[in-house]
């Protein structure tokens, strides 16, 4: 089974291949069936962490289609997604893109924190997963789940399984025929899938 190309047609994708698949199929025969059925999953990533975070905030609690429309409007308004460009735009114009007042405050707050050096998105790339989560979730409007998704879909960290993701928990429960899932049980599955929890997540979302 071939792996995912790092880049194609100008788009970037989460990279994984036979090594990760072989490990997961060996440690979890139940997941092996899903892997065989679904094959390689191609999932787009956004390498620029600041852009990925701002996009995530705009997409919170709205449908995927609405998020795409709003993000297109916002990108056309701001141009290149940088802290400086965002801070140069009138917040009222941001709201006119379809972004709520509260989300606008979150976006401008994140941009200000980056512009003033309160948080370095370049420095985050060299930090441990737990440090990245702590730094990002200290920003208004950014929770642990959002930070974990950025670890996967921006930084491409290999070992992320989110306790806060309902679909992940439902996937595990369905896979193993469980009626409930405690935090302790969840941690056992995290240990089982490690060090490739991120790839396991991709398949659990498909169950």
MDTraj code that builds the backbone (N, CA, C; nanometers):
import mdtraj as md
import numpy as np

residues = "UNK UNK UNK UNK UNK UNK UNK UNK UNK UNK UNK UNK UNK UNK UNK UNK UNK UNK UNK UNK UNK UNK UNK UNK UNK UNK UNK UNK UNK UNK UNK UNK UNK UNK UNK UNK UNK UNK UNK UNK UNK UNK UNK UNK UNK UNK UNK UNK UNK UNK UNK UNK UNK UNK UNK UNK UNK UNK UNK UNK UNK UNK UNK UNK UNK UNK UNK UNK UNK UNK UNK UNK UNK UNK UNK UNK UNK UNK UNK UNK UNK UNK UNK UNK UNK UNK UNK UNK UNK UNK UNK UNK UNK UNK UNK UNK UNK UNK UNK UNK UNK UNK UNK UNK UNK UNK UNK UNK UNK UNK UNK UNK UNK UNK UNK UNK UNK UNK UNK UNK UNK UNK UNK UNK UNK UNK UNK UNK UNK UNK UNK UNK UNK UNK UNK UNK UNK UNK UNK UNK UNK UNK UNK UNK UNK UNK UNK UNK UNK UNK UNK UNK UNK UNK UNK UNK UNK UNK UNK UNK UNK UNK UNK UNK UNK UNK UNK UNK UNK UNK UNK UNK UNK UNK UNK UNK UNK UNK UNK UNK UNK UNK UNK UNK UNK UNK UNK UNK UNK UNK UNK UNK UNK UNK UNK UNK UNK UNK UNK UNK UNK UNK UNK UNK UNK UNK UNK".split()
xyz = np.array([
    [0.0850, -0.1186, 0.0000],
    [0.0000, 0.0000, 0.0000],
    [0.0892, 0.1244, 0.0000],
    [0.0870, 0.2050, -0.1059],
    [0.1740, 0.3221, -0.1127],
    [0.1330, 0.4285, -0.0123],
    [0.2268, 0.5167, 0.0187],
    [0.1976, 0.6220, 0.1143],
    [0.1366, 0.7444, 0.0485],
    [0.1107, 0.8455, 0.1303],
    [0.0529, 0.9707, 0.0828],
    [0.1646, 1.0635, 0.0366],
    [0.1519, 1.1255, -0.0806],
    [0.2532, 1.2224, -0.1231],
    [0.2503, 1.3443, -0.0327],
    [0.3667, 1.4011, -0.0044],
    [0.3721, 1.5185, 0.0824],
    [0.3017, 1.6372, 0.0193],
    [0.3086, 1.6471, -0.1137],
    [0.2489, 1.7616, -0.1817],
    [0.2036, 1.7197, -0.3207],
    [0.0911, 1.7743, -0.3647],
    [0.0400, 1.7472, -0.4987],
    [-0.0492, 1.8623, -0.5414],
    [-0.0271, 1.9121, -0.6623],
    [-0.1075, 2.0225, -0.7160],
    [-0.1093, 2.1439, -0.6230],
    [0.0043, 2.1685, -0.5590],
    [0.0146, 2.2850, -0.4724],
    [-0.0489, 2.2672, -0.3356],
    [-0.1040, 2.1503, -0.3086],
    [-0.1655, 2.1231, -0.1789],
    [-0.0757, 2.0302, -0.0976],
    [-0.0822, 2.0433, 0.0342],
    [-0.0017, 1.9611, 0.1234],
    [-0.0910, 1.8605, 0.1944],
    [-0.0362, 1.7403, 0.2169],
    [-0.1161, 1.6332, 0.2750],
    [-0.0441, 1.5689, 0.3932],
    [-0.1259, 1.5142, 0.4854],
    [-0.0689, 1.4442, 0.6001],
    [0.0070, 1.3219, 0.5503],
    [0.1329, 1.3143, 0.5866],
    [0.2207, 1.2099, 0.5341],
    [0.2200, 1.0851, 0.6232],
    [0.1898, 0.9733, 0.5638],
    [0.2069, 0.8448, 0.6314],
    [0.2090, 0.7354, 0.5257],
    [0.2493, 0.6158, 0.5680],
    [0.2606, 0.5086, 0.4698],
    [0.2627, 0.3719, 0.5340],
    [0.3375, 0.2817, 0.4732],
    [0.3344, 0.1413, 0.5122],
    [0.3812, 0.1181, 0.6553],
    [0.4781, 0.1958, 0.7013],
    [0.5301, 0.1767, 0.8374],
    [0.4206, 0.1950, 0.9410],
    [0.3469, 0.3049, 0.9291],
    [0.2405, 0.3339, 1.0250],
    [0.1262, 0.2331, 1.0131],
    [0.0894, 0.2007, 0.8892],
    [-0.0204, 0.1074, 0.8655],
    [0.0128, -0.0315, 0.9198],
    [0.1333, -0.0782, 0.8946],
    [0.1742, -0.2110, 0.9416],
    [0.1682, -0.2191, 1.0934],
    [0.2132, -0.1132, 1.1595],
    [0.2109, -0.1108, 1.3061],
    [0.0677, -0.1188, 1.3575],
    [-0.0206, -0.0351, 1.3035],
    [-0.1587, -0.0309, 1.3521],
    [-0.2318, -0.1618, 1.3250],
    [-0.2074, -0.2224, 1.2111],
    [-0.2726, -0.3493, 1.1786],
    [-0.2222, -0.4615, 1.2691],
    [-0.0973, -0.4515, 1.3091],
    [-0.0402, -0.5546, 1.3959],
    [-0.0946, -0.5441, 1.5380],
    [-0.1018, -0.4216, 1.5913],
    [-0.1433, -0.4052, 1.7310],
    [-0.2947, -0.4056, 1.7468],
    [-0.3678, -0.3816, 1.6366],
    [-0.5135, -0.3733, 1.6457],
    [-0.5788, -0.4371, 1.5233],
    [-0.5974, -0.5696, 1.5264],
    [-0.6598, -0.6380, 1.4127],
    [-0.7976, -0.5822, 1.3763],
    [-0.8723, -0.5320, 1.4752],
    [-1.0041, -0.4749, 1.4463],
    [-0.9916, -0.3513, 1.3577],
    [-0.8912, -0.2689, 1.3839],
    [-0.8694, -0.1504, 1.3022],
    [-0.8168, -0.1896, 1.1646],
    [-0.7513, -0.3044, 1.1571],
    [-0.6967, -0.3533, 1.0304],
    [-0.8049, -0.3645, 0.9236],
    [-0.9242, -0.4093, 0.9627],
    [-1.0345, -0.4227, 0.8666],
    [-1.0730, -0.2874, 0.8078],
    [-1.0773, -0.1848, 0.8929],
    [-1.1108, -0.0498, 0.8464],
    [-1.0032, 0.0030, 0.7530],
    [-0.8777, -0.0222, 0.7870],
    [-0.7663, 0.0224, 0.7029],
    [-0.7735, -0.0430, 0.5655],
    [-0.8001, -0.1737, 0.5630],
    [-0.8101, -0.2446, 0.4349],
    [-0.9268, -0.1924, 0.3516],
    [-1.0364, -0.1613, 0.4174],
    [-1.1559, -0.1145, 0.3470],
    [-1.1370, 0.0264, 0.2918],
    [-1.0773, 0.1142, 0.3716],
    [-1.0656, 0.2552, 0.3339],
    [-0.9402, 0.2851, 0.2525],
    [-0.8363, 0.2012, 0.2691],
    [-0.7107, 0.2281, 0.1993],
    [-0.6407, 0.3503, 0.2559],
    [-0.5509, 0.4068, 0.1780],
    [-0.4799, 0.5271, 0.2209],
    [-0.5759, 0.6455, 0.2197],
    [-0.5783, 0.7197, 0.3294],
    [-0.6645, 0.8377, 0.3411],
    [-0.5830, 0.9630, 0.3112],
    [-0.6275, 1.0409, 0.2169],
    [-0.5579, 1.1641, 0.1792],
    [-0.6256, 1.2806, 0.2497],
    [-0.5540, 1.3432, 0.3415],
    [-0.6097, 1.4525, 0.4201],
    [-0.5197, 1.5754, 0.4087],
    [-0.5791, 1.6852, 0.3679],
    [-0.5022, 1.8075, 0.3460],
    [-0.4572, 1.8690, 0.4783],
    [-0.3390, 1.9269, 0.4772],
    [-0.2873, 1.9986, 0.5937],
    [-0.2525, 2.1414, 0.5527],
    [-0.2448, 2.2289, 0.6531],
    [-0.2064, 2.3689, 0.6308],
    [-0.0754, 2.3912, 0.7048],
    [0.0375, 2.3897, 0.6353],
    [0.1678, 2.3971, 0.7022],
    [0.1901, 2.5244, 0.7837],
    [0.1326, 2.6373, 0.7386],
    [0.1509, 2.7618, 0.8128],
    [0.0608, 2.7592, 0.9360],
    [0.1217, 2.7519, 1.0536],
    [0.0471, 2.7309, 1.1772],
    [-0.0441, 2.8485, 1.2108],
    [0.0017, 2.9704, 1.1873],
    [-0.0821, 3.0871, 1.2162],
    [-0.2072, 3.0857, 1.1282],
    [-0.1882, 3.0613, 0.9993],
    [-0.3019, 3.0536, 0.9071],
    [-0.3977, 2.9431, 0.9491],
    [-0.3432, 2.8279, 0.9846],
    [-0.4262, 2.7146, 1.0256],
    [-0.5087, 2.7487, 1.1492],
    [-0.4485, 2.8195, 1.2440],
    [-0.5197, 2.8555, 1.3664],
    [-0.6321, 2.9537, 1.3381],
    [-0.6039, 3.0572, 1.2607],
    [-0.7072, 3.1556, 1.2286],
    [-0.8218, 3.0889, 1.1530],
    [-0.7892, 3.0000, 1.0609],
    [-0.8914, 2.9268, 0.9866],
    [-0.9767, 2.8420, 1.0802],
    [-0.9126, 2.7777, 1.1770],
    [-0.9851, 2.6942, 1.2726],
    [-1.0828, 2.7760, 1.3556],
    [-1.0404, 2.8942, 1.3964],
    [-1.1279, 2.9805, 1.4767],
    [-1.2491, 3.0247, 1.3952],
    [-1.2273, 3.0622, 1.2698],
    [-1.3399, 3.1063, 1.1866],
    [-1.4393, 2.9931, 1.1632],
    [-1.3915, 2.8684, 1.1669],
    [-1.4765, 2.7531, 1.1350],
    [-1.5478, 2.6941, 1.2559],
    [-1.5215, 2.7455, 1.3748],
    [-1.5803, 2.6891, 1.4957],
    [-1.7327, 2.6950, 1.4932],
    [-1.7958, 2.5811, 1.5207],
    [-1.9411, 2.5701, 1.5420],
    [-2.0255, 2.6115, 1.4215],
    [-1.9722, 2.5967, 1.3010],
    [-2.0511, 2.6200, 1.1800],
    [-2.0259, 2.5047, 1.0832],
    [-2.1107, 2.4903, 0.9840],
    [-2.0965, 2.3802, 0.8885],
    [-1.9725, 2.3983, 0.8019],
    [-1.9272, 2.2887, 0.7445],
    [-1.8095, 2.2943, 0.6584],
    [-1.8282, 2.3861, 0.5396],
    [-1.9467, 2.3817, 0.4803],
    [-1.9739, 2.4655, 0.3633],
    [-1.9729, 2.6129, 0.4000],
    [-2.0357, 2.6465, 0.5131],
    [-2.0364, 2.7859, 0.5583],
    [-1.8952, 2.8320, 0.5906],
    [-1.8164, 2.7432, 0.6518],
    [-1.6785, 2.7772, 0.6873],
    [-1.5959, 2.8090, 0.5632],
    [-1.6151, 2.7313, 0.4564],
    [-1.5415, 2.7557, 0.3318],
    [-1.5761, 2.8926, 0.2735],
    [-1.7049, 2.9264, 0.2749],
    [-1.7490, 3.0552, 0.2206],
    [-1.6921, 3.1712, 0.3007],
    [-1.7003, 3.1607, 0.4326],
    [-1.6505, 3.2673, 0.5198],
    [-1.4992, 3.2818, 0.5064],
    [-1.4294, 3.1685, 0.4981],
    [-1.2835, 3.1746, 0.4857],
    [-1.2422, 3.2382, 0.3540],
    [-1.3153, 3.2118, 0.2485],
    [-1.2856, 3.2740, 0.1197],
    [-1.3034, 3.4260, 0.1278],
    [-1.4112, 3.4702, 0.1898],
    [-1.4345, 3.6141, 0.2056],
    [-1.3250, 3.6783, 0.2902],
    [-1.2906, 3.6114, 0.3991],
    [-1.1882, 3.6647, 0.4894],
    [-1.0531, 3.6735, 0.4191],
    [-1.0182, 3.5702, 0.3436],
    [-0.8907, 3.5691, 0.2712],
    [-0.8855, 3.6792, 0.1664],
    [-0.9977, 3.7029, 0.0998],
    [-1.0031, 3.8104, 0.0003],
    [-0.9887, 3.9469, 0.0671],
    [-1.0436, 3.9598, 0.1874],
    [-1.0346, 4.0861, 0.2614],
    [-0.8925, 4.1133, 0.3095],
    [-0.8311, 4.0125, 0.3696],
    [-0.7009, 4.0309, 0.4354],
    [-0.5845, 4.0143, 0.3384],
    [-0.5995, 3.9237, 0.2424],
    [-0.4868, 3.8908, 0.1551],
    [-0.4027, 3.7852, 0.2233],
    [-0.2736, 3.8040, 0.2271],
    [-0.1867, 3.7097, 0.2978],
    [-0.2236, 3.7084, 0.4461],
    [-0.2416, 3.5886, 0.5017],
    [-0.2861, 3.5766, 0.6406],
    [-0.1661, 3.5924, 0.7339],
    [-0.1438, 3.7144, 0.7797],
    [-0.0369, 3.7440, 0.8752],
    [-0.0957, 3.8278, 0.9882],
    [-0.0312, 3.8298, 1.1044],
    [-0.0812, 3.9137, 1.2139],
    [-0.0946, 4.0599, 1.1730],
    [0.0054, 4.1091, 1.1024],
    [0.0055, 4.2504, 1.0639],
    [-0.1098, 4.2838, 0.9701],
    [-0.1366, 4.1960, 0.8748],
    [-0.2451, 4.2220, 0.7795],
    [-0.3812, 4.2184, 0.8494],
    [-0.3964, 4.1264, 0.9410],
    [-0.5233, 4.1177, 1.0145],
    [-0.5455, 4.2421, 1.0999],
    [-0.4412, 4.2869, 1.1687],
    [-0.4541, 4.4036, 1.2562],
    [-0.4750, 4.5323, 1.1777],
    [-0.4394, 4.5311, 1.0499],
    [-0.4564, 4.6504, 0.9662],
    [-0.5996, 4.6640, 0.9145],
    [-0.6792, 4.5580, 0.9325],
    [-0.8169, 4.5574, 0.8820],
    [-0.9130, 4.6032, 0.9915],
    [-1.0131, 4.6798, 0.9536],
    [-1.1168, 4.7230, 1.0474],
    [-1.1953, 4.6008, 1.0956],
    [-1.2087, 4.5811, 1.2268],
    [-1.2832, 4.4656, 1.2783],
    [-1.4251, 4.4555, 1.2225],
    [-1.4857, 4.5695, 1.1935],
    [-1.6205, 4.5679, 1.1368],
    [-1.6212, 4.4999, 1.0001],
    [-1.5143, 4.5202, 0.9235],
    [-1.5046, 4.4551, 0.7926],
    [-1.4871, 4.3041, 0.8077],
    [-1.4183, 4.2627, 0.9146],
    [-1.4047, 4.1193, 0.9421],
    [-1.5412, 4.0596, 0.9727],
    [-1.6202, 4.1301, 1.0522],
    [-1.7540, 4.0808, 1.0855],
    [-1.8421, 4.0695, 0.9612],
    [-1.8220, 4.1592, 0.8671],
    [-1.9019, 4.1562, 0.7444],
    [-1.8735, 4.0322, 0.6595],
    [-1.7635, 3.9631, 0.6884],
    [-1.7333, 3.8378, 0.6177],
    [-1.8232, 3.7240, 0.6652],
    [-1.8998, 3.7499, 0.7716],
    [-1.9848, 3.6464, 0.8291],
    [-1.9282, 3.5900, 0.9571],
    [-1.8263, 3.6551, 1.0103],
    [-1.7601, 3.6118, 1.1332],
    [-1.8231, 3.6855, 1.2512],
    [-1.8602, 3.6127, 1.3543],
    [-1.9269, 3.6740, 1.4687],
    [-1.8365, 3.7742, 1.5394],
    [-1.8987, 3.8601, 1.6183],
    [-1.8223, 3.9587, 1.6932],
    [-1.7227, 3.8950, 1.7881],
    [-1.7648, 3.7873, 1.8539],
    [-1.6754, 3.7194, 1.9480],
    [-1.5572, 3.6558, 1.8751],
    [-1.5853, 3.5889, 1.7633],
    [-1.4758, 3.5295, 1.6862],
    [-1.3815, 3.6371, 1.6331],
    [-1.4364, 3.7509, 1.5954],
    [-1.3519, 3.8617, 1.5494],
    [-1.2571, 3.9047, 1.6600],
    [-1.3074, 3.9097, 1.7829],
    [-1.2220, 3.9429, 1.8978],
    [-1.1132, 3.8377, 1.9161],
    [-1.1483, 3.7116, 1.9012],
    [-1.0494, 3.6043, 1.9140],
    [-0.9404, 3.6191, 1.8079],
    [-0.9829, 3.6416, 1.6838],
    [-0.8889, 3.6507, 1.5717],
    [-0.7932, 3.7676, 1.5897],
    [-0.8472, 3.8836, 1.6228],
    [-0.7607, 4.0010, 1.6414],
    [-0.6734, 3.9850, 1.7654],
    [-0.7253, 3.9173, 1.8675],
    [-0.6452, 3.8927, 1.9877],
    [-0.5272, 3.8013, 1.9593],
    [-0.5507, 3.6973, 1.8800],
    [-0.4427, 3.6061, 1.8415],
    [-0.3391, 3.6795, 1.7572],
    [-0.3877, 3.7610, 1.6631],
    [-0.2963, 3.8378, 1.5775],
    [-0.2119, 3.9343, 1.6603],
    [-0.2751, 3.9987, 1.7582],
    [-0.2020, 4.0928, 1.8442],
    [-0.0971, 4.0201, 1.9274],
    [-0.1339, 3.9038, 1.9817],
    [-0.0389, 3.8259, 2.0617],
    [0.0820, 3.7853, 1.9786],
    [0.0581, 3.7490, 1.8527],
    [0.1684, 3.7107, 1.7638],
    [0.2527, 3.8314, 1.7265],
    [0.1872, 3.9429, 1.6948],
    [0.2595, 4.0635, 1.6524],
    [0.3445, 4.1207, 1.7647],
    [0.2963, 4.1086, 1.8882],
    [0.3679, 4.1651, 2.0028],
    [0.4635, 4.0659, 2.0674],
    [0.4754, 3.9475, 2.0095],
    [0.5720, 3.8504, 2.0591],
    [0.5287, 3.7723, 2.1815],
    [0.3995, 3.7785, 2.2153],
    [0.3513, 3.7010, 2.3289],
    [0.3542, 3.5516, 2.2978],
    [0.3417, 3.5197, 2.1701],
    [0.3507, 3.3807, 2.1262],
    [0.4264, 3.3767, 1.9943],
    [0.5186, 3.2818, 1.9816],
    [0.5957, 3.2657, 1.8585],
    [0.5516, 3.1375, 1.7893],
    [0.4907, 3.1522, 1.6733],
    [0.4445, 3.0346, 1.6009],
    [0.5610, 2.9546, 1.5441],
    [0.6723, 3.0196, 1.5180],
    [0.7917, 2.9469, 1.4739],
    [0.8465, 2.8611, 1.5872],
    [0.8458, 2.9166, 1.7089],
    [0.8982, 2.8430, 1.8243],
    [0.8138, 2.7203, 1.8556],
    [0.6847, 2.7276, 1.8276],
    [0.5964, 2.6143, 1.8555],
    [0.6389, 2.4891, 1.7799],
    [0.7013, 2.5074, 1.6651],
    [0.7387, 2.3935, 1.5814],
    [0.8416, 2.3024, 1.6482],
    [0.9187, 2.3573, 1.7405],
    [1.0230, 2.2786, 1.8064],
    [0.9809, 2.2302, 1.9450],
    [0.8596, 2.2639, 1.9876],
    [0.8132, 2.2266, 2.1209],
    [0.7499, 2.0885, 2.1216],
    [0.7456, 2.0285, 2.2401],
    [0.6746, 1.9023, 2.2584],
    [0.5247, 1.9251, 2.2402],
    [0.4523, 1.8178, 2.2079],
    [0.3081, 1.8294, 2.1862],
    [0.2379, 1.8973, 2.3036],
    [0.2707, 1.8557, 2.4250],
    [0.2043, 1.9115, 2.5432],
    [0.2315, 2.0604, 2.5581],
    [0.3510, 2.1038, 2.5219],
    [0.3845, 2.2460, 2.5287],
    [0.3069, 2.3256, 2.4246],
    [0.2942, 2.2697, 2.3050],
    [0.2181, 2.3365, 2.1991],
    [0.0731, 2.3537, 2.2425],
    [0.0153, 2.2484, 2.2990],
    [-0.1234, 2.2545, 2.3448],
    [-0.1393, 2.3605, 2.4527],
    [-0.0466, 2.3648, 2.5471],
    [-0.0544, 2.4628, 2.6556],
    [-0.0441, 2.6054, 2.6027],
    [0.0480, 2.6287, 2.5110],
    [0.0672, 2.7629, 2.4550],
    [-0.0553, 2.8075, 2.3758],
    [-0.1031, 2.7219, 2.2872],
    [-0.2157, 2.7598, 2.2019],
    [-0.3438, 2.7766, 2.2821],
    [-0.3686, 2.6869, 2.3769],
    [-0.4932, 2.6938, 2.4529],
    [-0.4932, 2.8068, 2.5551],
    [-0.3799, 2.8746, 2.5707],
    [-0.3767, 2.9934, 2.6571],
    [-0.4342, 3.1154, 2.5850],
    [-0.4514, 3.1048, 2.4536],
    [-0.5090, 3.2135, 2.3745],
    [-0.6613, 3.2080, 2.3828],
    [-0.7252, 3.3241, 2.3920],
    [-0.8716, 3.3294, 2.3951],
    [-0.9285, 3.2710, 2.2663],
    [-1.0269, 3.1837, 2.2821],
    [-1.0913, 3.1255, 2.1653],
    [-1.0281, 2.9972, 2.1168],
    [-0.9218, 2.9537, 2.1841],
    [-0.8516, 2.8316, 2.1420],
    [-0.8558, 2.7299, 2.2557],
    [-0.9217, 2.6184, 2.2315],
    [-0.9290, 2.5130, 2.3313],
    [-0.8292, 2.4020, 2.3041],
    [-0.8285, 2.3047, 2.3919],
    [-0.7357, 2.1921, 2.3786],
    [-0.7621, 2.1155, 2.2491],
    [-0.8906, 2.0920, 2.2165],
    [-0.9226, 2.0172, 2.0944],
    [-0.8694, 2.0880, 1.9702],
    [-0.8894, 2.2194, 1.9627],
    [-0.8379, 2.2953, 1.8479],
    [-0.6867, 2.2813, 1.8384],
    [-0.6190, 2.2913, 1.9528],
    [-0.4731, 2.2778, 1.9544],
    [-0.4309, 2.1390, 1.9070],
    [-0.5036, 2.0369, 1.9488],
    [-0.4706, 1.8998, 1.9071],
    [-0.4908, 1.8805, 1.7571],
    [-0.5966, 1.9400, 1.7030],
    [-0.6197, 1.9291, 1.5586],
    [-0.5092, 1.9998, 1.4798],
    [-0.4581, 2.1096, 1.5345],
    [-0.3476, 2.1792, 1.4685],
    [-0.2196, 2.0957, 1.4738],
    [-0.2022, 2.0207, 1.5825],
    [-0.0867, 1.9308, 1.5901],
    [-0.0896, 1.8311, 1.4747],
    [-0.2096, 1.7831, 1.4420],
    [-0.2217, 1.6859, 1.3330],
    [-0.2185, 1.7538, 1.1969],
    [-0.3069, 1.8518, 1.1773],
    [-0.3329, 1.9045, 1.0433],
    [-0.2537, 2.0292, 1.0064],
    [-0.1574, 2.0659, 1.0901],
    [-0.0633, 2.1718, 1.0523],
    [0.0797, 2.1251, 1.0776],
    [0.1074, 2.0845, 1.2016],
    [0.2431, 2.0420, 1.2366],
    [0.2710, 1.8964, 1.1986],
    [0.1662, 1.8216, 1.1650],
    [0.1793, 1.6804, 1.1265],
    [0.2507, 1.5971, 1.2336],
    [0.2136, 1.6204, 1.3578],
    [0.2692, 1.5390, 1.4651],
    [0.2078, 1.3991, 1.4575],
    [0.2865, 1.2953, 1.4809],
    [0.2409, 1.1587, 1.4518],
    [0.1589, 1.0896, 1.5602],
    [0.1564, 1.1446, 1.6823],
    [0.1049, 1.0646, 1.7940],
    [-0.0045, 1.1364, 1.8728],
    [-0.1088, 1.1833, 1.8030],
    [-0.2157, 1.2610, 1.8667],
    [-0.3480, 1.1853, 1.8587],
    [-0.4085, 1.1611, 1.9740],
    [-0.5417, 1.1015, 1.9841],
    [-0.6195, 1.1864, 2.0838],
    [-0.7254, 1.2514, 2.0382],
    [-0.7931, 1.3529, 2.1191],
    [-0.9077, 1.2966, 2.2026],
    [-0.8934, 1.3047, 2.3341],
    [-1.0007, 1.2661, 2.4258],
    [-1.1216, 1.3576, 2.4079],
    [-1.0989, 1.4805, 2.3670],
    [-1.2073, 1.5766, 2.3499],
    [-1.2822, 1.5639, 2.2190],
    [-1.2449, 1.4685, 2.1353],
    [-1.3095, 1.4516, 2.0053],
    [-1.4150, 1.3414, 2.0141],
    [-1.5418, 1.3811, 2.0061],
    [-1.6514, 1.2862, 2.0224],
    [-1.6484, 1.1768, 1.9161],
    [-1.6142, 1.2125, 1.7929],
    [-1.6117, 1.1141, 1.6845],
    [-1.5028, 1.0090, 1.7061],
    [-1.3909, 1.0501, 1.7637],
    [-1.2839, 0.9551, 1.7960],
    [-1.3335, 0.8550, 1.8998],
    [-1.3967, 0.9067, 2.0039],
    [-1.4471, 0.8182, 2.1092],
    [-1.5550, 0.7241, 2.0553],
    [-1.6430, 0.7764, 1.9710],
    [-1.7463, 0.6914, 1.9106],
    [-1.6839, 0.5844, 1.8216],
    [-1.5773, 0.6208, 1.7507],
    [-1.5082, 0.5252, 1.6659],
    [-1.4500, 0.4102, 1.7455],
    [-1.3867, 0.4421, 1.8581],
    [-1.3293, 0.3384, 1.9443],
    [-1.4397, 0.2492, 2.0004],
    [-1.5479, 0.3118, 2.0469],
    [-1.6585, 0.2354, 2.1052],
    [-1.7219, 0.1415, 2.0029],
    [-1.7398, 0.1903, 1.8814],
    [-1.7988, 0.1067, 1.7763],
    [-1.7033, -0.0050, 1.7359],
    [-1.5749, 0.0278, 1.7280],
    [-1.4739, -0.0704, 1.6879],
    [-1.4678, -0.1871, 1.7851],
    [-1.4792, -0.1559, 1.9149],
    [-1.4645, -0.2586, 2.0175],
    [-1.5974, -0.3013, 2.0799],
    [-1.7098, -0.2503, 2.0276],
    [-1.8407, -0.2894, 2.0796],
    [-1.8653, -0.2438, 2.2217],
    [-1.8198, -0.1236, 2.2554],
    [-1.8346, -0.0703, 2.3907],
    [-1.9576, 0.0191, 2.4011],
    [-2.0229, 0.0164, 2.5176],
    [-2.1364, 0.1049, 2.5418],
    [-2.0920, 0.2369, 2.6032],
    [-1.9749, 0.2367, 2.6629],
    [-1.9186, 0.3583, 2.7220],
    [-1.7669, 0.3493, 2.7138],
    [-1.7020, 0.4619, 2.7398],
    [-1.5555, 0.4661, 2.7322],
    [-1.5032, 0.5619, 2.8381],
    [-1.4335, 0.5082, 2.9363],
    [-1.3766, 0.5919, 3.0420],
    [-1.2453, 0.6526, 2.9957],
    [-1.2006, 0.7539, 3.0679],
    [-1.0728, 0.8174, 3.0344],
    [-0.9587, 0.7163, 3.0486],
    [-0.9700, 0.6309, 3.1496],
    [-0.8651, 0.5308, 3.1712],
    [-0.8587, 0.4321, 3.0546],
    [-0.9753, 0.3890, 3.0069],
    [-0.9793, 0.2980, 2.8919],
    [-0.9253, 0.3661, 2.7666],
    [-0.9628, 0.4935, 2.7509],
    [-0.9148, 0.5704, 2.6363],
    [-0.7628, 0.5756, 2.6355],
    [-0.7035, 0.5944, 2.7520],
    [-0.5575, 0.6021, 2.7621],
    [-0.4926, 0.4695, 2.7240],
    [-0.5602, 0.3590, 2.7513],
    [-0.5068, 0.2288, 2.7114],
    [-0.5032, 0.2159, 2.5591],
    [-0.6062, 0.2666, 2.4923],
    [-0.6066, 0.2641, 2.3457],
    [-0.5010, 0.3590, 2.2895],
    [-0.4820, 0.4704, 2.3575],
    [-0.3774, 0.5639, 2.3146],
    [-0.2406, 0.4950, 2.3196],
    [-0.2167, 0.4205, 2.4270],
    [-0.0905, 0.3474, 2.4394],
    [-0.0795, 0.2396, 2.3316],
    [-0.1915, 0.1750, 2.3016],
    [-0.1923, 0.0682, 2.2014],
    [-0.1530, 0.1209, 2.0638],
    [-0.2099, 0.2349, 2.0239],
    [-0.1862, 0.2901, 1.8904],
    [-0.0529, 0.3645, 1.8789],
    [0.0021, 0.4053, 1.9922],
    [0.1269, 0.4828, 1.9912],
    [0.2398, 0.4017, 1.9266],
    [0.3295, 0.4644, 1.8516],
    [0.3484, 0.6099, 1.8337],
    [0.2784, 0.6689, 1.7111],
    [0.1696, 0.6036, 1.6665],
    [0.1025, 0.6503, 1.5441],
    [-0.0454, 0.6806, 1.5685],
    [-0.0724, 0.7479, 1.6798],
    [-0.2100, 0.7822, 1.7135],
    [-0.2756, 0.8741, 1.6106],
    [-0.1978, 0.9584, 1.5460],
    [-0.2564, 1.0506, 1.4477],
    [-0.3142, 0.9744, 1.3289],
    [-0.2423, 0.8729, 1.2820],
    [-0.2935, 0.7909, 1.1721],
    [-0.4130, 0.7085, 1.2204],
    [-0.4054, 0.6577, 1.3431],
    [-0.5205, 0.5869, 1.3997],
    [-0.6424, 0.6786, 1.4025],
    [-0.6211, 0.8055, 1.4355],
    [-0.7309, 0.9024, 1.4386],
    [-0.7984, 0.9141, 1.3027],
    [-0.7185, 0.9194, 1.1970],
    [-0.7746, 0.9315, 1.0619],
    [-0.8732, 0.8187, 1.0333],
    [-0.8377, 0.6974, 1.0760],
    [-0.9246, 0.5829, 1.0489],
    [-1.0415, 0.5748, 1.1468],
    [-1.0197, 0.6147, 1.2712],
    [-1.1302, 0.6147, 1.3680],
    [-1.2389, 0.7125, 1.3258],
    [-1.2010, 0.8230, 1.2640],
    [-1.3003, 0.9184, 1.2132],
    [-1.3852, 0.8575, 1.1021],
    [-1.3345, 0.7540, 1.0372],
    [-1.4054, 0.6916, 0.9254],
    [-1.5035, 0.5828, 0.9693],
    [-1.4970, 0.5460, 1.0961],
    [-1.5807, 0.4353, 1.1446],
    [-1.7232, 0.4834, 1.1753],
])
top = md.Topology()
chain = top.add_chain()
for i, resn in enumerate(residues, 1):
    res = top.add_residue(resn, chain, resSeq=i)
    for name in ("N", "CA", "C"):
        top.add_atom(name, md.element.get_by_symbol(name[0]), res)
traj = md.Trajectory(xyz[None], top)
